[in-house]
Amino acid sequence: MSAAVDREVVARFRNVVTRRVGLHFDAGKDAFLADILRRHAAVIGLDDFWFVEQLENPRAALEWRGLIQELTVAETYFFRNPAQFAALRDVVRMDWAGRAVNVLSAGCASGEEPYSIAMTLVDCSAAISAIDVNGVMLAKAAIGRYSAWSLRETAAPLRARYFAASGNEFVFDPTLRRAVAFEERNLVADDAAFWRPEAFDVVFCRNVLMYFAPANARAAIARIARSLTPGGLLFLGHAETLRGLSRDFELRHTHGTFYYQRKPILAPVEASDAPSDPAWDALPPAVDGAGDTGVAWYEAIAHAAQRVRTIVARPLAAPATPLAEMVPDPALPVAHAMALMADEHYAEALALLQALPQERARQSDALFLRGVLLMHRGDLADAERICETLLLRDGDSAGAHYLMALCREAYGDRDAAALHDRHAASLDPGFAMPRLHLGLLARRAGDQAEARRELTRAATLLQAEEASRVLLFGGGFGREALLAMCRAELASADGTP
Ligand SMILES: C[S@@+](CC[C@H](N)C(=O)[O-])C[C@H]1O[C@@H](n2cnc3c(N)ncnc32)[C@H](O)[C@@H]1O
């Protein structure tokens, strides 16, 4: 297998791992992933390519357990960040005195965290559940034998009370061990029976989401928020934050540490936030270097789209396959889809892209156009995942940043939307659409001065904007309609104090 194919297989492996268990690995981890991939494929006698094919197939009964054990980081110890346990004790004993509490340790690894919770709440009425995707670590938790290193933050009186020395190890108290219900469970899987509304008063999800891709972290936090009681507590690791992930919590500083408290009312549910959506499995995986996600290809595709119009004597909405066979130009199917889009045949354009052979479908031009069409149709989650893939391939793609800004705004995350717009505008100062979007965002936020600045720039840039980009990013509006929108918004911004 050539080095190039290897890279592609590793990229697919990286993507399928993210989809299934949420873990994000940047390209710098390719050697680590390739090593795991080769060894696991060899064990079952498949080559790398077919092994990844099996992993990508949700119906293939392939063993993920061994892979997960190697891919996850299970580092933990008793009373990690002890101030958080002091804060938990005080809230439960004082603020919630007499109340029975349900606590979840999500990503509990080998049990040190839920057992620390059990020791902290030993005098309270607490039901403690603990979940992890790593079955090997859960088995270790059930046995309850730990090294002295695991007890490095455990105070001497607690060691004496709850641990029995056994050779070089320490055995955790069997009664408290039984107080914790362990379960092998994937935080990425949206199991409504487990994530019942208001099922938990406290969730510890520490040092787990830092390994997740942002979309998976957001979905996991949304699930946790729904399953917490109003006012319930969420503890993250000391280096983690909910910034950009959720607006459902208030940050509380206490005991020299912090936790989050669930707001009484949650932000509207974004069903498409859940990357466990089976439709995602159909999305072609990323291929590094599979094409330019910048702006140059729009032009080429637009020209090809024009050629398609002249070649095709029948309506553009007709099936594309015969055309693709007649003219063996790899740009044509995507050009045809763009021409369909120009004629507002959005569903046909999407169907054409979805019918492309996988190799072609995963190239950046096809993926990009698909992202635009999905966004247009309101399939935000899939559109956002495509943006993530494109940005992973090329972080300097102004178009992908702009598309991401639209997705983020649709999710109500205006800060992130504005960040992506600014990035797009700085990467490509001639790009009108992020300026227009920044102007609209500023208008909605009541910042009229900023709105005027951005809308004025947008109006200037729009006049010289490439036709292909107006088509691709105009959301179905032509240049004149976009200019009219700019003028109308500018007039309102001027009229507003
Ligand atoms: C670094 S440990 C954190 C342990 C403990 N929460 C702490 O802070 O000490 C991260 C744990 O998250 C688990 N994990 C990673 N991805 C997960 C997923 N998708 N679902 C459930 N657990 C996951 C890993 O298996 C690992 O045990």
The ligand as a Gaussian input file, in Angstrom:
#p B3LYP/6-31G(d) Opt

LIG

0 1
 C       -8.564000      11.070000      31.772000
 S       -9.846000       9.959000      32.243000
 C      -10.697000      10.931000      33.428000
 C      -11.071000      10.130000      34.650000
 C      -11.716000      10.954000      35.735000
 N      -12.935000      11.564000      35.268000
 C      -10.760000      12.001000      36.252000
 O      -10.929000      13.181000      35.943000
 O       -9.841000      11.657000      36.968000
 C      -10.907000      10.037000      30.823000
 C      -11.907000       8.886000      30.773000
 O      -12.926000       9.226000      29.841000
 C      -13.308000       8.031000      29.197000
 N      -13.975000       8.307000      27.925000
 C      -13.423000       8.769000      26.779000
 N      -14.340000       8.821000      25.808000
 C      -15.508000       8.409000      26.342000
 C      -16.820000       8.236000      25.825000
 N      -17.108000       8.489000      24.550000
 N      -17.771000       7.786000      26.660000
 C      -17.494000       7.507000      27.950000
 N      -16.257000       7.633000      28.484000
 C      -15.276000       8.075000      27.697000
 C      -11.998000       7.297000      29.006000
 O      -12.197000       5.918000      28.778000
 C      -11.288000       7.585000      30.318000
 O      -11.492000       6.576000      31.248000

